[in-house]
Amino acid sequence: MFAIDRLSAIIPMTPDARSDVWKLSCILMYAGPVALSTINLRVGMLVTHAPSNPKVILENRRMVTEKLAALWDTGLEVQMAWLDTLSGGHTPWWTTSLRILEPLLERAIDNSKRLSSES
């Protein structure tokens, strides 16, 4: 029984766990193009505008602030997973991964939409 419990923390065995793994794979497949689109739009703005342009300065500040907020959220989720592990719990890797990646993907989508509407 103990081996099955340990195995279920590594391999998704329930339908809910398999659904979470499917969501995670969809997020990972979608995050790459969204991130590339955001990077492309930001680089395009930096190339077409002067560095002293208020629009560029505002976007750079916004980008740095968002990166720090994302780092904070990600670090908090990782820390909570570690604390759960150290206290004897075991949150499956797919649950922790979803908690980390969903807010990052939402931010990337929002950035891409905002930047594409501005250009």
MMTF fields as JSON, N, C-alpha, C and O atoms, coordinates in Angstrom:
{
  "mmtfVersion": "1.0.0",
  "mmtfProducer": "UNKNOWN",
  "numBonds": 475,
  "numAtoms": 476,
  "numGroups": 119,
  "numChains": 1,
  "numModels": 1,
  "chainsPerModel": [1],
  "groupsPerChain": [119],
  "chainIdList": ["A"],
  "bondAtomList": [4, 2, 8, 6, 12, 10, 16, 14, 20, 18, 24, 22, 28, 26, 32, 30, 36, 34, 40, 38, 44, 42, 48, 46, 52, 50, 56, 54, 60, 58, 64, 62, 68, 66, 72, 70, 76, 74, 80, 78, 84, 82, 88, 86, 92, 90, 96, 94, 100, 98, 104, 102, 108, 106, 112, 110, 116, 114, 120, 118, 124, 122, 128, 126, 132, 130, 136, 134, 140, 138, 144, 142, 148, 146, 152, 150, 156, 154, 160, 158, 164, 162, 168, 166, 172, 170, 176, 174, 180, 178, 184, 182, 188, 186, 192, 190, 196, 194, 200, 198, 204, 202, 208, 206, 212, 210, 216, 214, 220, 218, 224, 222, 228, 226, 232, 230, 236, 234, 240, 238, 244, 242, 248, 246, 252, 250, 256, 254, 260, 258, 264, 262, 268, 266, 272, 270, 276, 274, 280, 278, 284, 282, 288, 286, 292, 290, 296, 294, 300, 298, 304, 302, 308, 306, 312, 310, 316, 314, 320, 318, 324, 322, 328, 326, 332, 330, 336, 334, 340, 338, 344, 342, 348, 346, 352, 350, 356, 354, 360, 358, 364, 362, 368, 366, 372, 370, 376, 374, 380, 378, 384, 382, 388, 386, 392, 390, 396, 394, 400, 398, 404, 402, 408, 406, 412, 410, 416, 414, 420, 418, 424, 422, 428, 426, 432, 430, 436, 434, 440, 438, 444, 442, 448, 446, 452, 450, 456, 454, 460, 458, 464, 462, 468, 466, 472, 470],
  "bondOrderList": [1, 1, 1, 1, 1, 1, 1, 1, 1, 1, 1, 1, 1, 1, 1, 1, 1, 1, 1, 1, 1, 1, 1, 1, 1, 1, 1, 1, 1, 1, 1, 1, 1, 1, 1, 1, 1, 1, 1, 1, 1, 1, 1, 1, 1, 1, 1, 1, 1, 1, 1, 1, 1, 1, 1, 1, 1, 1, 1, 1, 1, 1, 1, 1, 1, 1, 1, 1, 1, 1, 1, 1, 1, 1, 1, 1, 1, 1, 1, 1, 1, 1, 1, 1, 1, 1, 1, 1, 1, 1, 1, 1, 1, 1, 1, 1, 1, 1, 1, 1, 1, 1, 1, 1, 1, 1, 1, 1, 1, 1, 1, 1, 1, 1, 1, 1, 1, 1],
  "groupList": [{"groupName": "MET", "atomNameList": ["N", "CA", "C", "O"], "elementList": ["N", "C", "C", "O"], "formalChargeList": [0, 0, 0, 0], "bondAtomList": [1, 0, 2, 1, 3, 2], "bondOrderList": [1, 1, 2], "singleLetterCode": "M", "chemCompType": "L-PEPTIDE LINKING"}, {"groupName": "PHE", "atomNameList": ["N", "CA", "C", "O"], "elementList": ["N", "C", "C", "O"], "formalChargeList": [0, 0, 0, 0], "bondAtomList": [1, 0, 2, 1, 3, 2], "bondOrderList": [1, 1, 2], "singleLetterCode": "F", "chemCompType": "L-PEPTIDE LINKING"}, {"groupName": "ALA", "atomNameList": ["N", "CA", "C", "O"], "elementList": ["N", "C", "C", "O"], "formalChargeList": [0, 0, 0, 0], "bondAtomList": [1, 0, 2, 1, 3, 2], "bondOrderList": [1, 1, 2], "singleLetterCode": "A", "chemCompType": "L-PEPTIDE LINKING"}, {"groupName": "ILE", "atomNameList": ["N", "CA", "C", "O"], "elementList": ["N", "C", "C", "O"], "formalChargeList": [0, 0, 0, 0], "bondAtomList": [1, 0, 2, 1, 3, 2], "bondOrderList": [1, 1, 2], "singleLetterCode": "I", "chemCompType": "L-PEPTIDE LINKING"}, {"groupName": "ASP", "atomNameList": ["N", "CA", "C", "O"], "elementList": ["N", "C", "C", "O"], "formalChargeList": [0, 0, 0, 0], "bondAtomList": [1, 0, 2, 1, 3, 2], "bondOrderList": [1, 1, 2], "singleLetterCode": "D", "chemCompType": "L-PEPTIDE LINKING"}, {"groupName": "ARG", "atomNameList": ["N", "CA", "C", "O"], "elementList": ["N", "C", "C", "O"], "formalChargeList": [0, 0, 0, 0], "bondAtomList": [1, 0, 2, 1, 3, 2], "bondOrderList": [1, 1, 2], "singleLetterCode": "R", "chemCompType": "L-PEPTIDE LINKING"}, {"groupName": "LEU", "atomNameList": ["N", "CA", "C", "O"], "elementList": ["N", "C", "C", "O"], "formalChargeList": [0, 0, 0, 0], "bondAtomList": [1, 0, 2, 1, 3, 2], "bondOrderList": [1, 1, 2], "singleLetterCode": "L", "chemCompType": "L-PEPTIDE LINKING"}, {"groupName": "SER", "atomNameList": ["N", "CA", "C", "O"], "elementList": ["N", "C", "C", "O"], "formalChargeList": [0, 0, 0, 0], "bondAtomList": [1, 0, 2, 1, 3, 2], "bondOrderList": [1, 1, 2], "singleLetterCode": "S", "chemCompType": "L-PEPTIDE LINKING"}, {"groupName": "PRO", "atomNameList": ["N", "CA", "C", "O"], "elementList": ["N", "C", "C", "O"], "formalChargeList": [0, 0, 0, 0], "bondAtomList": [1, 0, 2, 1, 3, 2], "bondOrderList": [1, 1, 2], "singleLetterCode": "P", "chemCompType": "L-PEPTIDE LINKING"}, {"groupName": "THR", "atomNameList": ["N", "CA", "C", "O"], "elementList": ["N", "C", "C", "O"], "formalChargeList": [0, 0, 0, 0], "bondAtomList": [1, 0, 2, 1, 3, 2], "bondOrderList": [1, 1, 2], "singleLetterCode": "T", "chemCompType": "L-PEPTIDE LINKING"}, {"groupName": "VAL", "atomNameList": ["N", "CA", "C", "O"], "elementList": ["N", "C", "C", "O"], "formalChargeList": [0, 0, 0, 0], "bondAtomList": [1, 0, 2, 1, 3, 2], "bondOrderList": [1, 1, 2], "singleLetterCode": "V", "chemCompType": "L-PEPTIDE LINKING"}, {"groupName": "TRP", "atomNameList": ["N", "CA", "C", "O"], "elementList": ["N", "C", "C", "O"], "formalChargeList": [0, 0, 0, 0], "bondAtomList": [1, 0, 2, 1, 3, 2], "bondOrderList": [1, 1, 2], "singleLetterCode": "W", "chemCompType": "L-PEPTIDE LINKING"}, {"groupName": "LYS", "atomNameList": ["N", "CA", "C", "O"], "elementList": ["N", "C", "C", "O"], "formalChargeList": [0, 0, 0, 0], "bondAtomList": [1, 0, 2, 1, 3, 2], "bondOrderList": [1, 1, 2], "singleLetterCode": "K", "chemCompType": "L-PEPTIDE LINKING"}, {"groupName": "CYS", "atomNameList": ["N", "CA", "C", "O"], "elementList": ["N", "C", "C", "O"], "formalChargeList": [0, 0, 0, 0], "bondAtomList": [1, 0, 2, 1, 3, 2], "bondOrderList": [1, 1, 2], "singleLetterCode": "C", "chemCompType": "L-PEPTIDE LINKING"}, {"groupName": "TYR", "atomNameList": ["N", "CA", "C", "O"], "elementList": ["N", "C", "C", "O"], "formalChargeList": [0, 0, 0, 0], "bondAtomList": [1, 0, 2, 1, 3, 2], "bondOrderList": [1, 1, 2], "singleLetterCode": "Y", "chemCompType": "L-PEPTIDE LINKING"}, {"groupName": "GLY", "atomNameList": ["N", "CA", "C", "O"], "elementList": ["N", "C", "C", "O"], "formalChargeList": [0, 0, 0, 0], "bondAtomList": [1, 0, 2, 1, 3, 2], "bondOrderList": [1, 1, 2], "singleLetterCode": "G", "chemCompType": "PEPTIDE LINKING"}, {"groupName": "ASN", "atomNameList": ["N", "CA", "C", "O"], "elementList": ["N", "C", "C", "O"], "formalChargeList": [0, 0, 0, 0], "bondAtomList": [1, 0, 2, 1, 3, 2], "bondOrderList": [1, 1, 2], "singleLetterCode": "N", "chemCompType": "L-PEPTIDE LINKING"}, {"groupName": "HIS", "atomNameList": ["N", "CA", "C", "O"], "elementList": ["N", "C", "C", "O"], "formalChargeList": [0, 0, 0, 0], "bondAtomList": [1, 0, 2, 1, 3, 2], "bondOrderList": [1, 1, 2], "singleLetterCode": "H", "chemCompType": "L-PEPTIDE LINKING"}, {"groupName": "GLU", "atomNameList": ["N", "CA", "C", "O"], "elementList": ["N", "C", "C", "O"], "formalChargeList": [0, 0, 0, 0], "bondAtomList": [1, 0, 2, 1, 3, 2], "bondOrderList": [1, 1, 2], "singleLetterCode": "E", "chemCompType": "L-PEPTIDE LINKING"}, {"groupName": "GLN", "atomNameList": ["N", "CA", "C", "O"], "elementList": ["N", "C", "C", "O"], "formalChargeList": [0, 0, 0, 0], "bondAtomList": [1, 0, 2, 1, 3, 2], "bondOrderList": [1, 1, 2], "singleLetterCode": "Q", "chemCompType": "L-PEPTIDE LINKING"}],
  "groupTypeList": [0, 1, 2, 3, 4, 5, 6, 7, 2, 3, 3, 8, 0, 9, 8, 4, 2, 5, 7, 4, 10, 11, 12, 6, 7, 13, 3, 6, 0, 14, 2, 15, 8, 10, 2, 6, 7, 9, 3, 16, 6, 5, 10, 15, 0, 6, 10, 9, 17, 2, 8, 7, 16, 8, 12, 10, 3, 6, 18, 16, 5, 5, 0, 10, 9, 18, 12, 6, 2, 2, 6, 11, 4, 9, 15, 6, 18, 10, 19, 0, 2, 11, 6, 4, 9, 6, 7, 15, 15, 17, 9, 8, 11, 11, 9, 9, 7, 6, 5, 3, 6, 18, 8, 6, 6, 18, 5, 2, 3, 4, 16, 7, 12, 5, 6, 7, 7, 18, 7],
  "groupIdList": [1, 2, 3, 4, 5, 6, 7, 8, 9, 10, 11, 12, 13, 14, 15, 16, 17, 18, 19, 20, 21, 22, 23, 24, 25, 26, 27, 28, 29, 30, 31, 32, 33, 34, 35, 36, 37, 38, 39, 40, 41, 42, 43, 44, 45, 46, 47, 48, 49, 50, 51, 52, 53, 54, 55, 56, 57, 58, 59, 60, 61, 62, 63, 64, 65, 66, 67, 68, 69, 70, 71, 72, 73, 74, 75, 76, 77, 78, 79, 80, 81, 82, 83, 84, 85, 86, 87, 88, 89, 90, 91, 92, 93, 94, 95, 96, 97, 98, 99, 100, 101, 102, 103, 104, 105, 106, 107, 108, 109, 110, 111, 112, 113, 114, 115, 116, 117, 118, 119],
  "secStructList": [7, 2, 2, 2, 2, 2, 2, 2, 6, 6, 1, 7, 7, 1, 2, 2, 2, 2, 2, 2, 2, 2, 2, 2, 2, 2, 2, 2, 2, 2, 2, 2, 2, 2, 2, 2, 2, 2, 2, 2, 2, 2, 2, 2, 2, 2, 2, 2, 1, 7, 6, 6, 7, 2, 2, 2, 2, 2, 2, 2, 2, 2, 2, 2, 2, 2, 2, 2, 2, 2, 2, 2, 2, 2, 2, 2, 2, 2, 2, 2, 2, 2, 2, 2, 2, 2, 6, 6, 7, 7, 7, 7, 2, 2, 2, 2, 2, 2, 2, 2, 2, 2, 2, 2, 2, 2, 2, 2, 2, 2, 2, 2, 2, 2, 2, 2, 2, 2, 7],
  "xCoordList": [0.824, 0.0, 0.873, 0.561, 1.949, 2.843, 3.496, 3.682, 3.847, 4.474, 3.504, 3.921, 2.226, 1.234, 1.055, 0.931, 1.042, 0.928, 2.119, 1.954, 3.294, 4.489, 4.49, 4.918, 4.017, 3.97, 2.939, 3.151, 1.82, 0.786, 1.235, 0.629, 2.267, 2.814, 3.715, 4.009, 4.147, 5.027, 4.272, 4.479, 3.391, 2.643, 1.173, 0.583, 0.575, -0.837, -1.725, -1.75, -2.449, -3.261, -4.756, -5.517, -5.185, -6.616, -6.987, -6.121, -8.25, -8.662, -8.393, -8.026, -8.575, -8.285, -6.81, -6.453, -5.961, -4.516, -4.126, -3.315, -4.698, -4.391, -4.894, -4.268, -6.014, -6.527, -5.582, -5.346, -5.04, -4.068, -2.809, -2.261, -2.348, -1.16, -1.463, -0.606, -2.668, -3.058, -3.08, -2.582, -3.659, -3.671, -2.25, -1.948, -1.386, 0.005, 0.682, 1.416, 0.444, 1.066, 0.516, 1.262, -0.768, -1.344, -0.743, -0.447, -0.566, 0.041, 1.458, 1.857, 2.21, 3.586, 3.651, 4.544, 2.707, 2.691, 2.284, 2.743, 1.437, 0.932, 1.859, 1.9, 2.592, 3.436, 4.586, 4.956, 5.147, 6.274, 5.93, 6.594, 4.908, 4.543, 4.111, 4.408, 3.412, 2.983, 4.202, 4.271, 5.156, 6.372, 7.166, 7.675, 7.272, 7.991, 7.286, 7.941, 5.972, 5.215, 5.458, 5.661, 5.435, 5.667, 7.078, 7.269, 8.045, 9.434, 9.567, 10.216, 8.955, 9.012, 8.387, 8.941, 7.247, 6.592, 7.418, 7.504, 8.018, 8.853, 10.102, 10.476, 10.741, 11.941, 11.57, 12.301, 10.428, 9.979, 9.769, 10.115, 9.206, 9.004, 10.345, 10.52, 11.277, 12.58, 13.35, 14.098, 13.173, 13.893, 13.279, 13.998, 11.969, 11.306, 11.16, 10.794, 11.441, 11.313, 12.663, 13.508, 12.831, 14.065, 14.077, 13.019, 15.271, 15.341, 14.776, 14.362, 14.758, 14.245, 12.743, 12.168, 12.115, 10.677, 9.926, 10.214, 8.978, 8.242, 7.526, 7.392, 7.068, 6.394, 7.351, 6.971, 8.583, 9.592, 9.989, 10.128, 10.167, 10.548, 9.453, 9.736, 8.201, 7.08, 7.003, 6.755, 7.212, 7.146, 8.282, 8.073, 9.469, 10.587, 10.325, 10.604, 9.786, 9.445, 8.385, 8.477, 7.381, 6.306, 6.846, 6.462, 7.735, 8.3, 9.086, 8.934, 9.912, 10.713, 9.811, 10.037, 8.802, 7.866, 7.135, 6.974, 6.691, 5.988, 6.911, 6.495, 8.148, 9.101, 9.343, 9.406, 9.478, 9.682, 8.448, 8.578, 7.265, 6.035, 5.91, 5.51, 6.247, 6.188, 7.205, 6.916, 8.395, 9.417, 8.951, 9.172, 8.317, 7.794, 6.739, 6.796, 5.773, 4.714, 5.271, 4.864, 6.197, 6.799, 7.583, 7.474, 8.364, 9.135, 8.245, 8.572, 7.122, 6.181, 5.591, 5.473, 5.226, 4.679, 5.721, 5.407, 6.941, 8.012, 8.273, 8.461, 8.282, 8.504, 7.368, 7.618, 6.126, 5.002, 5.095, 4.751, 5.556, 5.726, 6.812, 6.657, 7.916, 8.985, 8.509, 8.802, 7.781, 7.27, 6.309, 6.314, 5.495, 4.585, 5.372, 5.018, 6.436, 7.265, 7.972, 8.023, 8.508, 9.224, 8.3, 8.732, 7.033, 6.094, 5.446, 4.548, 5.885, 5.402, 4.363, 3.942, 3.941, 2.963, 3.648, 4.875, 2.857, 3.432, 2.434, 1.512, 2.644, 1.843, 2.434, 3.641, 1.619, 2.147, 2.804, 2.451, 3.743, 4.498, 3.602, 3.853, 2.567, 1.709, 0.867, 0.566, 0.488, -0.27, 0.607, 0.188, 1.809, 2.737, 3.089, 3.156, 3.311, 3.653, 2.518, 2.756, 1.289, 0.145, 0.034, -0.227, 0.233, 0.16, 1.221, 0.996, 2.365, 3.45, 3.224, 3.429, 2.805, 2.757, 1.491, 1.549, 0.362, -0.873, -0.794, -1.153, -0.336, -0.233, 0.787, 0.595, 1.867, 2.87, 2.304, 2.568, 1.526, 0.916, -0.108, -0.177, -0.896, -1.872, -1.186, -1.656, -0.079, 0.674, 1.221, 1.16, 1.753, 2.308, 1.218, 1.446, 0.041, -1.067, -1.51, -1.717, -1.65, -2.045, -1.02, -1.391, 0.254, 1.301, 1.24, 1.342, 1.075, 1.023, -0.176, -0.058, -1.331, -2.514, -2.299, -2.617, -1.762, -1.548, -0.547, -0.777, 0.549, 1.561, 1.079, 1.432, 0.285, -0.197, -1.256, -1.4, -1.995, -2.986, -2.316, -2.864, -1.146, -0.432, 0.307, 0.503, 0.718, 1.536, 0.721, 1.28],
  "yCoordList": [-1.187, 0.0, 1.258, 2.235, 1.227, 2.379, 2.653, 3.809, 1.583, 1.753, 2.385, 3.177, 2.05, 2.625, 4.113, 4.922, 4.479, 5.88, 6.684, 7.791, 6.13, 6.827, 6.904, 7.907, 5.86, 5.838, 6.836, 7.456, 6.987, 7.923, 9.374, 10.254, 9.645, 10.998, 11.304, 12.468, 10.276, 10.455, 10.289, 11.05, 9.286, 8.983, 9.308, 8.81, 10.124, 10.455, 9.242, 8.715, 8.812, 7.607, 7.89, 7.095, 8.981, 9.285, 10.124, 10.765, 10.12, 10.96, 12.451, 13.166, 12.916, 14.327, 14.638, 15.687, 13.736, 13.949, 13.939, 14.758, 13.016, 12.992, 14.249, 14.74, 14.76, 16.012, 17.166, 18.023, 17.191, 18.231, 18.132, 19.152, 16.921, 16.739, 17.195, 17.787, 16.926, 17.387, 18.916, 19.513, 19.556, 21.021, 21.572, 22.563, 20.914, 21.349, 21.256, 22.164, 20.169, 20.036, 21.08, 21.597, 21.396, 22.449, 23.813, 24.599, 24.088, 25.359, 25.457, 26.501, 24.382, 24.412, 24.583, 25.26, 23.972, 24.106, 25.518, 26.017, 26.155, 27.476, 28.589, 29.667, 28.332, 29.373, 29.787, 30.961, 28.866, 29.189, 30.226, 31.26, 29.979, 30.991, 32.325, 33.379, 32.291, 33.543, 34.329, 35.544, 33.642, 34.319, 34.887, 36.005, 34.126, 34.623, 35.828, 36.77, 35.803, 36.936, 38.19, 39.28, 38.026, 39.155, 39.711, 40.925, 38.834, 39.268, 40.0, 41.043, 39.456, 40.079, 41.471, 42.404, 41.62, 42.928, 43.936, 45.107, 43.486, 44.408, 44.825, 45.998, 43.871, 44.21, 45.151, 46.094, 44.886, 45.784, 47.194, 48.153, 47.338, 48.669, 49.332, 50.526, 48.569, 49.145, 49.568, 50.545, 48.848, 49.166, 50.376, 51.182, 50.506, 51.571, 52.887, 53.903, 52.885, 54.11, 54.458, 53.594, 55.733, 56.193, 55.719, 55.582, 55.469, 55.006, 56.013, 55.631, 57.291, 58.301, 58.536, 59.384, 57.8, 57.927, 57.513, 56.454, 58.318, 57.975, 56.624, 55.921, 56.271, 54.982, 53.816, 52.83, 53.941, 52.89, 52.834, 51.752, 53.98, 54.019, 53.393, 52.608, 53.744, 53.176, 51.659, 50.927, 51.187, 49.752, 49.015, 47.926, 49.595, 48.957, 48.865, 47.84, 49.939, 49.897, 48.844, 48.082, 48.819, 47.849, 46.418, 45.541, 46.192, 44.869, 44.415, 43.28, 45.292, 44.935, 44.661, 43.705, 45.488, 45.293, 43.967, 43.241, 43.648, 42.384, 41.184, 40.168, 41.302, 40.195, 39.957, 38.811, 41.033, 40.875, 40.28, 39.444, 40.697, 40.131, 38.65, 37.844, 38.296, 36.888, 36.057, 34.934, 36.618, 35.923, 35.727, 34.669, 36.732, 36.646, 35.541, 34.71, 35.531, 34.521, 33.112, 32.18, 32.967, 31.657, 31.184, 30.026, 32.07, 31.709, 31.325, 30.415, 32.003, 31.679, 30.282, 29.523, 29.943, 28.608, 27.514, 26.468, 27.762, 26.778, 26.62, 25.507, 27.731, 27.677, 26.92, 26.14, 27.146, 26.425, 24.932, 24.116, 24.564, 23.146, 22.526, 21.407, 23.259, 22.755, 22.595, 21.592, 23.585, 23.498, 22.325, 21.646, 22.089, 20.951, 19.643, 18.722, 19.571, 18.369, 18.176, 17.066, 19.254, 19.143, 18.815, 18.229, 19.194, 18.883, 17.514, 17.162, 16.744, 15.382, 15.203, 14.078, 16.273, 16.161, 15.863, 15.87, 15.606, 15.426, 15.917, 15.202, 17.141, 17.688, 17.157, 17.27, 16.588, 16.04, 17.126, 18.302, 16.718, 17.662, 18.395, 19.56, 17.741, 18.396, 19.501, 20.5, 19.339, 20.381, 21.603, 22.736, 21.37, 22.468, 23.177, 24.405, 22.412, 23.007, 23.874, 24.958, 23.395, 24.196, 25.495, 26.556, 25.401, 26.606, 27.625, 28.831, 27.149, 28.051, 28.626, 29.82, 27.792, 28.221, 28.971, 29.818, 28.692, 29.37, 30.89, 31.587, 31.441, 32.91, 33.482, 34.578, 32.748, 33.229, 33.28, 34.226, 32.267, 32.254, 33.379, 34.033, 33.603, 34.697, 36.04, 36.878, 36.243, 37.496, 37.623, 38.697, 36.533, 36.581, 36.876, 37.64, 36.282, 36.535, 37.996, 38.656, 38.489, 39.889, 40.84, 41.818, 40.554, 41.404, 41.383, 42.425, 40.208, 40.094, 40.85, 41.529, 40.73, 41.465, 42.974, 43.722, 43.41, 44.835, 45.39, 46.449, 44.692, 45.181, 45.155, 46.036, 44.163, 44.11, 45.177, 45.64, 45.573, 46.635, 48.013, 48.941, 48.15, 49.421, 49.673, 50.823, 48.599, 48.799, 49.025, 49.207],
  "zCoordList": [0.0, 0.0, 0.0, -0.68, 0.754, 0.84, -0.51, -0.888, -1.245, -2.552, -3.548, -4.393, -3.459, -4.358, -4.054, -4.973, -2.766, -2.398, -2.919, -3.432, -2.788, -3.275, -4.791, -5.362, -5.446, -6.899, -7.433, -8.475, -6.711, -7.172, -7.043, -7.655, -6.272, -6.185, -7.38, -7.655, -8.081, -9.233, -10.544, -11.49, -10.594, -11.807, -11.572, -10.614, -12.418, -12.235, -12.508, -13.62, -11.484, -11.626, -11.656, -12.207, -11.088, -11.065, -12.295, -12.89, -12.671, -13.809, -13.579, -14.51, -12.346, -12.053, -12.235, -12.769, -11.796, -11.938, -13.412, -13.845, -14.184, -15.618, -16.313, -17.252, -15.854, -16.407, -16.099, -16.95, -14.883, -14.532, -15.379, -15.797, -15.636, -16.475, -17.899, -18.556, -18.377, -19.709, -19.759, -20.713, -18.727, -18.669, -18.661, -19.326, -17.898, -17.816, -19.179, -19.57, -19.903, -21.222, -22.19, -23.021, -22.097, -22.951, -22.621, -23.52, -21.343, -20.932, -21.483, -21.998, -21.377, -21.859, -23.376, -23.886, -24.1, -25.558, -25.974, -27.001, -25.195, -25.523, -25.042, -25.636, -23.981, -23.379, -24.291, -24.314, -25.026, -25.9, -26.958, -27.033, -27.779, -28.783, -28.187, -28.749, -27.052, -26.419, -25.941, -26.125, -25.332, -24.864, -26.043, -25.965, -27.126, -28.3, -28.913, -29.359, -28.937, -29.451, -28.601, -29.136, -27.29, -26.395, -26.578, -26.642, -26.659, -26.864, -28.197, -28.274, -29.239, -30.565, -30.544, -31.126, -29.884, -29.82, -29.016, -29.386, -27.93, -27.136, -27.895, -27.89, -28.544, -29.323, -30.462, -30.764, -31.089, -32.159, -31.658, -32.347, -30.469, -29.905, -29.588, -29.83, -29.055, -28.717, -29.965, -29.931, -31.051, -32.285, -32.983, -33.574, -32.919, -33.678, -32.912, -33.503, -31.614, -30.823, -30.196, -29.962, -29.938, -29.281, -27.824, -27.21, -27.27, -25.877, -24.873, -23.778, -25.239, -24.317, -24.488, -23.804, -25.384, -25.607, -24.339, -23.781, -23.875, -22.647, -22.728, -21.726, -23.931, -24.122, -23.84, -23.209, -24.309, -24.098, -22.621, -22.052, -22.02, -20.598, -19.744, -18.839, -20.034, -19.291, -19.481, -18.523, -20.708, -20.974, -20.263, -19.73, -20.251, -19.551, -18.055, -17.432, -17.478, -16.049, -15.769, -14.806, -16.628, -16.456, -16.569, -15.795, -17.535, -17.739, -16.501, -16.049, -15.962, -14.793, -13.588, -12.846, -13.397, -12.289, -12.422, -11.44, -13.639, -13.859, -13.646, -13.089, -14.083, -13.883, -12.396, -11.949, -11.633, -10.192, -9.517, -8.622, -9.931, -9.367, -9.716, -8.876, -10.944, -11.351, -10.572, -10.157, -10.378, -9.594, -8.16, -7.57, -7.606, -6.242, -6.14, -5.234, -7.073, -7.05, -7.23, -6.536, -8.159, -8.405, -7.192, -6.789, -6.616, -5.419, -4.266, -3.503, -4.125, -3.06, -3.25, -2.288, -4.47, -4.742, -4.488, -3.918, -4.909, -4.683, -3.189, -2.699, -2.475, -1.036, -0.336, 0.582, -0.766, -0.165, -0.452, 0.404, -1.648, -1.974, -1.097, -0.609, -0.897, -0.039, 1.407, 2.057, 1.899, 3.264, 3.422, 4.449, 2.411, 2.439, 2.487, 3.223, 1.699, 1.69, 3.035, 3.564, 3.574, 4.844, 6.015, 7.007, 5.896, 6.973, 6.809, 7.574, 5.829, 5.664, 4.586, 4.319, 3.963, 2.884, 1.57, 1.478, 0.572, -0.756, -1.802, -2.196, -2.231, -3.31, -4.61, -4.828, -5.465, -6.724, -7.574, -7.486, -8.379, -9.191, -10.177, -10.486, -10.673, -11.652, -11.013, -11.667, -9.762, -9.067, -8.816, -9.056, -8.338, -8.095, -9.401, -9.446, -10.448, -11.741, -12.277, -12.808, -12.136, -12.574, -11.784, -12.35, -10.48, -9.643, -10.027, -9.922, -10.466, -10.851, -12.245, -12.462, -13.185, -14.578, -14.978, -15.869, -14.356, -14.767, -14.639, -15.588, -13.496, -13.428, -14.408, -14.935, -14.655, -15.603, -17.014, -17.756, -17.389, -18.717, -18.856, -19.897, -17.818, -17.87, -18.063, -18.831, -17.369, -17.53, -18.947, -19.544, -19.481, -20.836, -21.863, -22.8, -21.7, -22.621, -22.53, -23.549, -21.306, -21.12, -21.743, -22.392, -21.546, -22.127, -23.647, -24.293, -24.209, -25.663, -26.234, -27.254, -25.572, -26.04, -25.929, -26.853, -24.803, -24.594, -25.598, -26.183, -25.801, -26.725, -28.179, -28.962, -28.539, -29.926, -30.182, -31.313, -29.152, -29.346, -29.405, -30.001, -28.797, -28.805, -30.109, -30.503, -30.78, -31.978, -33.22, -34.301]
}
